[in-house]
């Protein structure tokens, strides 16, 4: 794949993710129960966390380093997710939305600035990017869409 194809492969599910909650009121965005006890705001904060992790760890991977395992640092990914969710729980909806937009923009800009050859072969870099972004967004898009169908 070429860099622009990889970026587009990320942007298409990102746009679907954004559309999944488009038009909801702030009150709806704060209602718990979309995924477990998470609201849409909590899901946005969670997606932001993983994009920030991507921005943190892709440079390490490109330098040939292996990021520390979540099981070692936090007791697992679920524990990490719970910790990050709790840390962002006090953020306002607008703060989370601004952070999400800003981090996503930074991620796309970072990718656009990388050499083309990083995108042409499967690698730890590509795998990490895929797991944290275009494979991750649809999980939450489906959950939000299902919640919207249930709540009418």
C-alpha positions as CSV (number, residue, x, y, z in Angstrom):
1,X,0.0,0.0,0.0
2,X,1.0,3.6,-0.5
3,X,1.0,6.1,2.3
4,X,-2.1,7.9,1.1
5,X,-4.0,4.5,0.9
6,X,-3.1,3.7,4.5
7,X,-4.2,7.2,5.6
8,X,-7.4,6.8,3.7
9,X,-7.9,3.4,5.2
10,X,-7.7,5.1,8.6
11,X,-9.9,8.1,7.6
12,X,-12.8,6.1,6.2
13,X,-13.6,4.4,9.5
14,X,-12.8,7.6,11.4
15,X,-15.4,9.4,9.4
16,X,-17.9,6.6,10.1
17,X,-17.1,6.9,13.8
18,X,-17.7,10.6,13.8
19,X,-21.0,10.1,11.9
20,X,-22.1,7.5,14.5
21,X,-22.6,10.2,17.1
22,X,-23.3,13.2,14.8
23,X,-26.4,15.2,15.7
24,X,-26.7,13.9,19.2
25,X,-27.4,16.5,21.9
26,X,-24.9,17.0,24.7
27,X,-27.3,15.3,27.1
28,X,-27.3,12.2,24.8
29,X,-23.5,12.3,24.6
30,X,-23.3,12.1,28.4
31,X,-25.8,9.2,28.9
32,X,-24.2,6.1,30.3
33,X,-24.8,2.7,29.0
34,X,-23.5,2.9,25.4
35,X,-20.8,0.3,26.2
36,X,-21.0,-1.0,29.7
37,X,-21.3,2.2,31.8
38,X,-19.5,4.3,29.3
39,X,-21.2,7.3,27.6
40,X,-20.4,8.5,24.2
41,X,-18.1,11.1,25.8
42,X,-16.3,8.2,27.6
43,X,-15.9,6.4,24.2
44,X,-14.5,9.5,22.6
45,X,-12.0,9.9,25.5
46,X,-11.1,6.2,25.1
47,X,-10.5,6.6,21.3
48,X,-8.5,9.7,22.0
49,X,-6.4,7.7,24.5
50,X,-5.5,5.1,21.9
51,X,-4.7,7.7,19.2
52,X,-2.4,9.4,21.8
53,X,-0.8,6.0,22.5
54,X,-0.3,5.5,18.8
55,X,1.5,8.9,18.5
56,X,3.6,7.9,21.6
57,X,4.6,4.5,20.4
58,X,5.0,4.7,16.6
59,X,8.2,6.7,17.0
60,X,9.6,4.2,19.4
61,X,8.8,1.4,17.0
62,X,10.5,3.2,14.2
63,X,13.5,3.6,16.4
64,X,13.6,-0.2,16.8
65,X,12.4,-0.1,20.4
66,X,9.6,-2.2,21.8
67,X,7.1,-0.2,23.8
68,X,6.6,-1.6,27.3
69,X,3.7,-4.1,27.6
70,X,0.5,-2.9,29.1
71,X,0.4,-6.1,31.2
72,X,3.7,-5.0,32.9
73,X,2.9,-1.3,33.3
74,X,-0.8,-1.5,34.2
75,X,-1.8,-5.1,34.7
76,X,-3.3,-5.4,31.2
77,X,-5.1,-3.4,28.6
78,X,-8.4,-3.5,30.5
79,X,-6.7,-2.0,33.6
80,X,-5.1,0.6,31.3
81,X,-8.4,1.5,29.7
82,X,-10.1,1.8,33.2
83,X,-7.3,4.0,34.5
84,X,-7.4,6.3,31.4
85,X,-11.1,6.4,31.5
86,X,-11.1,7.5,35.1
87,X,-8.4,10.1,34.4
88,X,-10.6,11.7,31.7
89,X,-13.9,11.3,33.5
90,X,-13.7,14.9,34.8
91,X,-13.1,16.4,31.4
92,X,-16.1,18.3,29.9
93,X,-17.7,17.0,26.7
94,X,-16.2,20.0,24.8
95,X,-12.7,19.3,26.2
96,X,-13.0,15.7,25.1
97,X,-14.2,16.6,21.7
98,X,-11.4,19.2,21.2
99,X,-8.8,16.7,22.4
100,X,-10.1,14.1,20.1
101,X,-10.1,16.4,17.1
102,X,-6.6,17.7,17.9
103,X,-5.0,14.4,18.5
104,X,-6.5,12.9,15.4
105,X,-5.2,15.8,13.3
106,X,-1.8,15.4,14.9
107,X,-1.8,11.7,14.0
108,X,-2.7,12.3,10.4
109,X,-0.1,15.0,10.1
110,X,2.5,12.7,11.7
111,X,1.7,10.0,9.2
112,X,1.8,12.4,6.3
113,X,5.3,13.4,7.3
114,X,6.7,9.9,7.3
115,X,8.6,8.3,4.3
116,X,6.5,6.4,1.8
117,X,8.4,3.1,2.3
118,X,7.1,2.7,5.8
119,X,3.7,2.1,4.4
120,X,4.5,-0.4,1.6
121,X,5.1,-3.5,3.7
122,X,3.5,-5.1,6.7
123,X,5.5,-4.3,9.8
124,X,5.2,-3.7,13.6
125,X,4.6,-0.1,12.7
126,X,1.7,-0.9,10.4
127,X,0.3,-3.4,12.8
128,X,0.3,-1.0,15.7
129,X,-1.2,1.7,13.6
130,X,-4.0,-0.6,12.4
131,X,-4.8,-2.0,15.9
132,X,-5.1,1.5,17.5
133,X,-7.0,3.2,14.6
134,X,-8.8,1.6,11.7
135,X,-9.4,-1.7,13.4
136,X,-10.4,0.1,16.6
137,X,-12.8,2.8,15.4
138,X,-15.4,0.4,14.0
139,X,-15.8,-1.4,17.3
140,X,-17.0,1.8,18.9
141,X,-18.9,2.9,15.8
142,X,-21.0,-0.3,15.9
143,X,-21.6,0.2,19.7
144,X,-22.8,3.7,19.3
145,X,-25.0,2.8,16.3
146,X,-26.5,-0.1,18.3
147,X,-27.1,2.2,21.3
148,X,-28.8,4.8,19.1
149,X,-31.1,2.1,17.6
150,X,-32.1,0.9,21.1
151,X,-32.7,4.4,22.5
152,X,-34.5,5.7,19.4
